[in-house]
Amino acid sequence: MIKTAIIRERNQLTIPEEIRKHLIWINPGTAVNILAVDNSLIIQPHIALDNIPWEKIIATMKKIAKAGKKVSLSKFILKDRLGH
């Protein structure tokens, strides 16, 4: 399905009604991912990661804070992300 839409003055784009009805996940307030691929945009529903071990991350941060170690938060986050 191809529909034409206009990008407004504030760079806003209204998704045409026919597409909104076709894609049942499009609703007001829905978070989306927008990918730029070559000369095109791809819009997909955003899927939140529910499996983030926040308790483990917070416990580790508290442990580091109690030890009085000075650690770069950026390095901590990078190390955590690379460990998965």
N, CA, C and O atoms as CSV, one atom per row, in Angstrom:
chain,resi,resn,atom,element,x,y,z
A,1,MET,N,N,0.853,-1.176,0.000
A,1,MET,CA,C,0.000,0.000,0.000
A,1,MET,C,C,0.898,1.238,0.000
A,1,MET,O,O,1.793,1.361,0.837
A,2,ILE,N,N,0.663,2.127,-0.915
A,2,ILE,CA,C,1.415,3.377,-1.006
A,2,ILE,C,C,0.434,4.543,-0.938
A,2,ILE,O,O,-0.534,4.599,-1.696
A,3,LYS,N,N,0.691,5.454,-0.038
A,3,LYS,CA,C,-0.109,6.675,0.099
A,3,LYS,C,C,0.848,7.857,0.140
A,3,LYS,O,O,2.002,7.711,0.543
A,4,THR,N,N,0.384,9.000,-0.266
A,4,THR,CA,C,1.202,10.211,-0.243
A,4,THR,C,C,0.801,11.069,0.949
A,4,THR,O,O,-0.383,11.237,1.242
A,5,ALA,N,N,1.802,11.606,1.628
A,5,ALA,CA,C,1.564,12.495,2.768
A,5,ALA,C,C,2.522,13.672,2.639
A,5,ALA,O,O,3.495,13.617,1.887
A,6,ILE,N,N,2.238,14.725,3.375
A,6,ILE,CA,C,3.058,15.942,3.316
A,6,ILE,C,C,3.757,16.133,4.661
A,6,ILE,O,O,3.138,16.005,5.717
A,7,ILE,N,N,5.039,16.437,4.611
A,7,ILE,CA,C,5.767,16.775,5.831
A,7,ILE,C,C,5.494,18.250,6.097
A,7,ILE,O,O,5.796,19.111,5.272
A,8,ARG,N,N,4.920,18.523,7.259
A,8,ARG,CA,C,4.484,19.876,7.611
A,8,ARG,C,C,5.658,20.762,8.018
A,8,ARG,O,O,6.806,20.321,8.067
A,9,GLU,N,N,5.339,22.021,8.307
A,9,GLU,CA,C,6.343,23.036,8.610
A,9,GLU,C,C,7.260,22.639,9.768
A,9,GLU,O,O,8.456,22.929,9.730
A,10,ARG,N,N,6.727,21.992,10.778
A,10,ARG,CA,C,7.541,21.586,11.933
A,10,ARG,C,C,8.090,20.171,11.755
A,10,ARG,O,O,8.391,19.493,12.737
A,11,ASN,N,N,8.220,19.727,10.507
A,11,ASN,CA,C,8.721,18.388,10.160
A,11,ASN,C,C,7.846,17.271,10.698
A,11,ASN,O,O,8.340,16.179,10.978
A,12,GLN,N,N,6.568,17.526,10.844
A,12,GLN,CA,C,5.634,16.509,11.314
A,12,GLN,C,C,4.987,15.823,10.122
A,12,GLN,O,O,4.723,16.442,9.091
A,13,LEU,N,N,4.740,14.540,10.286
A,13,LEU,CA,C,4.143,13.732,9.233
A,13,LEU,C,C,2.891,13.064,9.784
A,13,LEU,O,O,2.941,12.415,10.828
A,14,THR,N,N,1.778,13.219,9.093
A,14,THR,CA,C,0.548,12.535,9.479
A,14,THR,C,C,0.449,11.255,8.664
A,14,THR,O,O,0.530,11.283,7.436
A,15,ILE,N,N,0.273,10.135,9.353
A,15,ILE,CA,C,0.131,8.853,8.662
A,15,ILE,C,C,-1.287,8.780,8.104
A,15,ILE,O,O,-2.250,8.937,8.854
A,16,PRO,N,N,-1.433,8.545,6.799
A,16,PRO,CA,C,-2.766,8.514,6.195
A,16,PRO,C,C,-3.695,7.498,6.861
A,16,PRO,O,O,-3.258,6.445,7.324
A,17,GLU,N,N,-4.971,7.835,6.897
A,17,GLU,CA,C,-5.979,7.019,7.577
A,17,GLU,C,C,-5.996,5.575,7.074
A,17,GLU,O,O,-6.122,4.650,7.876
A,18,GLU,N,N,-5.872,5.369,5.778
A,18,GLU,CA,C,-5.912,4.009,5.234
A,18,GLU,C,C,-4.786,3.147,5.803
A,18,GLU,O,O,-4.979,1.961,6.066
A,19,ILE,N,N,-3.623,3.743,5.988
A,19,ILE,CA,C,-2.492,3.000,6.555
A,19,ILE,C,C,-2.711,2.764,8.041
A,19,ILE,O,O,-2.414,1.681,8.544
A,20,ARG,N,N,-3.229,3.768,8.755
A,20,ARG,CA,C,-3.504,3.598,10.195
A,20,ARG,C,C,-4.503,2.469,10.418
A,20,ARG,O,O,-4.356,1.692,11.361
A,21,LYS,N,N,-5.510,2.371,9.567
A,21,LYS,CA,C,-6.510,1.299,9.713
A,21,LYS,C,C,-5.916,-0.063,9.366
A,21,LYS,O,O,-6.285,-1.077,9.959
A,22,HIS,N,N,-5.004,-0.082,8.410
A,22,HIS,CA,C,-4.387,-1.337,7.976
A,22,HIS,C,C,-3.415,-1.882,9.029
A,22,HIS,O,O,-3.349,-3.090,9.255
A,23,LEU,N,N,-2.669,-0.988,9.664
A,23,LEU,CA,C,-1.686,-1.389,10.676
A,23,LEU,C,C,-2.289,-1.155,12.054
A,23,LEU,O,O,-2.294,-0.030,12.554
A,24,ILE,N,N,-2.795,-2.215,12.660
A,24,ILE,CA,C,-3.562,-2.074,13.909
A,24,ILE,C,C,-2.726,-1.591,15.091
A,24,ILE,O,O,-3.292,-1.181,16.103
A,25,TRP,N,N,-1.412,-1.626,14.996
A,25,TRP,CA,C,-0.575,-1.184,16.118
A,25,TRP,C,C,-0.400,0.328,16.155
A,25,TRP,O,O,0.131,0.857,17.132
A,26,ILE,N,N,-0.831,1.031,15.121
A,26,ILE,CA,C,-0.678,2.490,15.100
A,26,ILE,C,C,-1.840,3.135,15.841
A,26,ILE,O,O,-2.984,3.083,15.389
A,27,ASN,N,N,-1.538,3.740,16.976
A,27,ASN,CA,C,-2.516,4.451,17.797
A,27,ASN,C,C,-1.856,5.710,18.348
A,27,ASN,O,O,-0.629,5.768,18.425
A,28,PRO,N,N,-2.632,6.712,18.729
A,28,PRO,CA,C,-2.027,7.892,19.356
A,28,PRO,C,C,-1.208,7.487,20.582
A,28,PRO,O,O,-1.672,6.709,21.416
A,29,GLY,N,N,-0.015,8.007,20.686
A,29,GLY,CA,C,0.848,7.708,21.827
A,29,GLY,C,C,1.734,6.485,21.639
A,29,GLY,O,O,2.545,6.182,22.514
A,30,THR,N,N,1.603,5.774,20.524
A,30,THR,CA,C,2.421,4.595,20.279
A,30,THR,C,C,3.865,5.017,20.000
A,30,THR,O,O,4.109,5.899,19.177
A,31,ALA,N,N,4.818,4.387,20.686
A,31,ALA,CA,C,6.238,4.652,20.432
A,31,ALA,C,C,6.665,3.873,19.190
A,31,ALA,O,O,6.278,2.719,19.007
A,32,VAL,N,N,7.463,4.515,18.343
A,32,VAL,CA,C,7.926,3.863,17.121
A,32,VAL,C,C,9.429,4.036,16.968
A,32,VAL,O,O,10.024,4.961,17.520
A,33,ASN,N,N,10.025,3.138,16.218
A,33,ASN,CA,C,11.414,3.268,15.794
A,33,ASN,C,C,11.387,3.766,14.357
A,33,ASN,O,O,10.607,3.272,13.543
A,34,ILE,N,N,12.228,4.734,14.043
A,34,ILE,CA,C,12.312,5.264,12.689
A,34,ILE,C,C,13.724,4.995,12.179
A,34,ILE,O,O,14.703,5.482,12.744
A,35,LEU,N,N,13.816,4.227,11.120
A,35,LEU,CA,C,15.100,3.862,10.546
A,35,LEU,C,C,15.288,4.589,9.223
A,35,LEU,O,O,14.375,4.624,8.397
A,36,ALA,N,N,16.458,5.165,9.018
A,36,ALA,CA,C,16.799,5.777,7.739
A,36,ALA,C,C,17.617,4.756,6.959
A,36,ALA,O,O,18.716,4.387,7.370
A,37,VAL,N,N,17.081,4.305,5.840
A,37,VAL,CA,C,17.750,3.320,5.003
A,37,VAL,C,C,17.868,3.909,3.602
A,37,VAL,O,O,16.870,4.135,2.919
A,38,ASP,N,N,19.099,4.148,3.196
A,38,ASP,CA,C,19.363,4.809,1.913
A,38,ASP,C,C,18.565,6.108,1.852
A,38,ASP,O,O,18.829,7.028,2.627
A,39,ASN,N,N,17.613,6.196,0.959
A,39,ASN,CA,C,16.830,7.419,0.799
A,39,ASN,C,C,15.396,7.219,1.278
A,39,ASN,O,O,14.482,7.897,0.807
A,40,SER,N,N,15.195,6.286,2.214
A,40,SER,CA,C,13.850,5.948,2.688
A,40,SER,C,C,13.786,5.953,4.206
A,40,SER,O,O,14.810,5.886,4.886
A,41,LEU,N,N,12.569,6.033,4.727
A,41,LEU,CA,C,12.316,5.886,6.162
A,41,LEU,C,C,11.494,4.627,6.372
A,41,LEU,O,O,10.576,4.336,5.606
A,42,ILE,N,N,11.829,3.891,7.409
A,42,ILE,CA,C,11.045,2.724,7.810
A,42,ILE,C,C,10.556,3.002,9.217
A,42,ILE,O,O,11.347,3.330,10.102
A,43,ILE,N,N,9.248,2.872,9.428
A,43,ILE,CA,C,8.652,3.103,10.743
A,43,ILE,C,C,8.144,1.770,11.264
A,43,ILE,O,O,7.362,1.090,10.600
A,44,GLN,N,N,8.596,1.399,12.459
A,44,GLN,CA,C,8.210,0.125,13.069
A,44,GLN,C,C,7.763,0.372,14.500
A,44,GLN,O,O,8.187,1.347,15.121
A,45,PRO,N,N,6.900,-0.510,15.038
A,45,PRO,CA,C,6.533,-0.346,16.445
A,45,PRO,C,C,7.760,-0.568,17.325
A,45,PRO,O,O,8.579,-1.447,17.055
A,46,HIS,N,N,7.875,0.226,18.366
A,46,HIS,CA,C,8.979,0.065,19.314
A,46,HIS,C,C,8.620,-1.059,20.269
A,46,HIS,O,O,7.518,-1.092,20.816
A,47,ILE,N,N,9.548,-1.973,20.466
A,47,ILE,CA,C,9.325,-3.082,21.397
A,47,ILE,C,C,10.248,-2.863,22.586
A,47,ILE,O,O,11.472,-2.915,22.460
A,48,ALA,N,N,9.642,-2.618,23.739
A,48,ALA,CA,C,10.420,-2.365,24.956
A,48,ALA,C,C,11.052,-3.663,25.446
A,48,ALA,O,O,10.453,-4.735,25.361
A,49,LEU,N,N,12.260,-3.547,25.953
A,49,LEU,CA,C,12.938,-4.706,26.519
A,49,LEU,C,C,12.511,-4.871,27.969
A,49,LEU,O,O,12.833,-4.042,28.820
A,50,ASP,N,N,11.788,-5.938,28.240
A,50,ASP,CA,C,11.306,-6.176,29.599
A,50,ASP,C,C,12.272,-7.022,30.414
A,50,ASP,O,O,12.054,-7.234,31.607
A,51,ASN,N,N,13.327,-7.505,29.789
A,51,ASN,CA,C,14.226,-8.418,30.487
A,51,ASN,C,C,15.499,-7.742,30.987
A,51,ASN,O,O,16.523,-8.404,31.158
A,52,ILE,N,N,15.446,-6.451,31.221
A,52,ILE,CA,C,16.613,-5.737,31.746
A,52,ILE,C,C,16.727,-6.040,33.243
A,52,ILE,O,O,15.780,-5.802,33.992
A,53,PRO,N,N,17.874,-6.563,33.686
A,53,PRO,CA,C,18.032,-6.937,35.099
A,53,PRO,C,C,18.330,-5.716,35.977
A,53,PRO,O,O,19.440,-5.567,36.488
A,54,TRP,N,N,17.327,-4.845,36.146
A,54,TRP,CA,C,17.540,-3.600,36.882
A,54,TRP,C,C,18.021,-3.843,38.303
A,54,TRP,O,O,18.868,-3.103,38.803
A,55,GLU,N,N,17.494,-4.868,38.960
A,55,GLU,CA,C,17.904,-5.143,40.344
A,55,GLU,C,C,19.401,-5.424,40.410
A,55,GLU,O,O,20.095,-4.931,41.299
A,56,LYS,N,N,19.892,-6.219,39.464
A,56,LYS,CA,C,21.317,-6.557,39.427
A,56,LYS,C,C,22.161,-5.313,39.138
A,56,LYS,O,O,23.207,-5.111,39.754
A,57,ILE,N,N,21.710,-4.499,38.218
A,57,ILE,CA,C,22.449,-3.286,37.865
A,57,ILE,C,C,22.517,-2.331,39.051
A,57,ILE,O,O,23.583,-1.795,39.356
A,58,ILE,N,N,21.392,-2.117,39.721
A,58,ILE,CA,C,21.353,-1.214,40.877
A,58,ILE,C,C,22.206,-1.754,42.014
A,58,ILE,O,O,22.922,-0.994,42.667
A,59,ALA,N,N,22.137,-3.069,42.258
A,59,ALA,CA,C,22.943,-3.675,43.322
A,59,ALA,C,C,24.436,-3.492,43.040
A,59,ALA,O,O,25.206,-3.185,43.950
A,60,THR,N,N,24.837,-3.676,41.802
A,60,THR,CA,C,26.243,-3.499,41.434
A,60,THR,C,C,26.678,-2.052,41.616
A,60,THR,O,O,27.776,-1.786,42.106
A,61,MET,N,N,25.825,-1.125,41.227
A,61,MET,CA,C,26.151,0.296,41.386
A,61,MET,C,C,26.286,0.662,42.860
A,61,MET,O,O,27.186,1.414,43.231
A,62,LYS,N,N,25.397,0.135,43.703
A,62,LYS,CA,C,25.483,0.406,45.144
A,62,LYS,C,C,26.757,-0.184,45.728
A,62,LYS,O,O,27.404,0.431,46.576
A,63,LYS,N,N,27.117,-1.383,45.271
A,63,LYS,CA,C,28.333,-2.037,45.753
A,63,LYS,C,C,29.563,-1.190,45.413
A,63,LYS,O,O,30.452,-1.014,46.246
A,64,ILE,N,N,29.605,-0.679,44.209
A,64,ILE,CA,C,30.730,0.165,43.787
A,64,ILE,C,C,30.761,1.456,44.601
A,64,ILE,O,O,31.827,1.906,45.022
A,65,ALA,N,N,29.587,2.051,44.819
A,65,ALA,CA,C,29.512,3.304,45.576
A,65,ALA,C,C,29.982,3.100,47.016
A,65,ALA,O,O,30.678,3.954,47.565
A,66,LYS,N,N,29.605,1.968,47.635
A,66,LYS,CA,C,30.018,1.686,49.014
A,66,LYS,C,C,31.525,1.492,49.117
A,66,LYS,O,O,32.135,1.861,50.121
A,67,ALA,N,N,32.120,0.919,48.089
A,67,ALA,CA,C,33.560,0.654,48.118
A,67,ALA,C,C,34.365,1.938,47.946
A,67,ALA,O,O,35.582,1.940,48.129
A,68,GLY,N,N,33.691,3.022,47.596
A,68,GLY,CA,C,34.372,4.292,47.438
A,68,GLY,C,C,35.200,4.388,46.172
A,68,GLY,O,O,36.028,5.287,46.024
A,69,LYS,N,N,34.971,3.455,45.260
A,69,LYS,CA,C,35.726,3.483,44.010
A,69,LYS,C,C,35.177,4.567,43.096
A,69,LYS,O,O,33.967,4.770,43.000
A,70,LYS,N,N,36.086,5.252,42.434
A,70,LYS,CA,C,35.659,6.231,41.440
A,70,LYS,C,C,35.682,5.537,40.088
A,70,LYS,O,O,36.736,5.172,39.566
A,71,VAL,N,N,34.483,5.368,39.536
A,71,VAL,CA,C,34.340,4.654,38.274
A,71,VAL,C,C,33.556,5.524,37.307
A,71,VAL,O,O,32.579,6.170,37.687
A,72,SER,N,N,33.982,5.535,36.081
A,72,SER,CA,C,33.260,6.262,35.047
A,72,SER,C,C,31.947,5.541,34.765
A,72,SER,O,O,31.940,4.342,34.483
A,73,LEU,N,N,30.837,6.269,34.843
A,73,LEU,CA,C,29.538,5.666,34.558
A,73,LEU,C,C,29.502,5.149,33.124
A,73,LEU,O,O,28.917,4.098,32.861
A,74,SER,N,N,30.113,5.865,32.207
A,74,SER,CA,C,30.150,5.426,30.803
A,74,SER,C,C,30.861,4.086,30.670
A,74,SER,O,O,30.395,3.198,29.956
A,75,LYS,N,N,31.994,3.942,31.361
A,75,LYS,CA,C,32.730,2.673,31.307
A,75,LYS,C,C,31.925,1.553,31.952
A,75,LYS,O,O,31.937,0.422,31.465
A,76,PHE,N,N,31.224,1.856,33.044
A,76,PHE,CA,C,30.394,0.859,33.715
A,76,PHE,C,C,29.305,0.359,32.773
A,76,PHE,O,O,29.093,-0.846,32.642
A,77,ILE,N,N,28.614,1.295,32.116
A,77,ILE,CA,C,27.529,0.922,31.208
A,77,ILE,C,C,28.078,0.127,30.024
A,77,ILE,O,O,27.480,-0.869,29.617
A,78,LEU,N,N,29.207,0.558,29.472
A,78,LEU,CA,C,29.812,-0.155,28.352
A,78,LEU,C,C,30.177,-1.583,28.750
A,78,LEU,O,O,29.906,-2.528,28.008
A,79,LYS,N,N,30.792,-1.737,29.920
A,79,LYS,CA,C,31.175,-3.069,30.388
A,79,LYS,C,C,29.937,-3.937,30.585
A,79,LYS,O,O,29.945,-5.116,30.234
A,80,ASP,N,N,28.872,-3.360,31.144
A,80,ASP,CA,C,27.640,-4.115,31.356
A,80,ASP,C,C,27.045,-4.558,30.025
A,80,ASP,O,O,26.630,-5.708,29.883
A,81,ARG,N,N,27.000,-3.656,29.051
A,81,ARG,CA,C,26.406,-3.986,27.743
A,81,ARG,C,C,27.222,-5.033,26.999
A,81,ARG,O,O,26.658,-5.909,26.344
A,82,LEU,N,N,28.539,-4.950,27.096
A,82,LEU,CA,C,29.381,-5.921,26.407
A,82,LEU,C,C,29.329,-7.289,27.072
A,82,LEU,O,O,29.699,-8.290,26.458
A,83,GLY,N,N,28.878,-7.342,28.308
A,83,GLY,CA,C,28.806,-8.604,29.036
A,83,GLY,C,C,27.572,-9.430,28.723
A,83,GLY,O,O,27.384,-10.499,29.303
A,84,HIS,N,N,26.728,-8.957,27.818
A,84,HIS,CA,C,25.485,-9.690,27.503
A,84,HIS,C,C,25.563,-10.332,26.155
A,84,HIS,O,O,24.613,-10.987,25.727
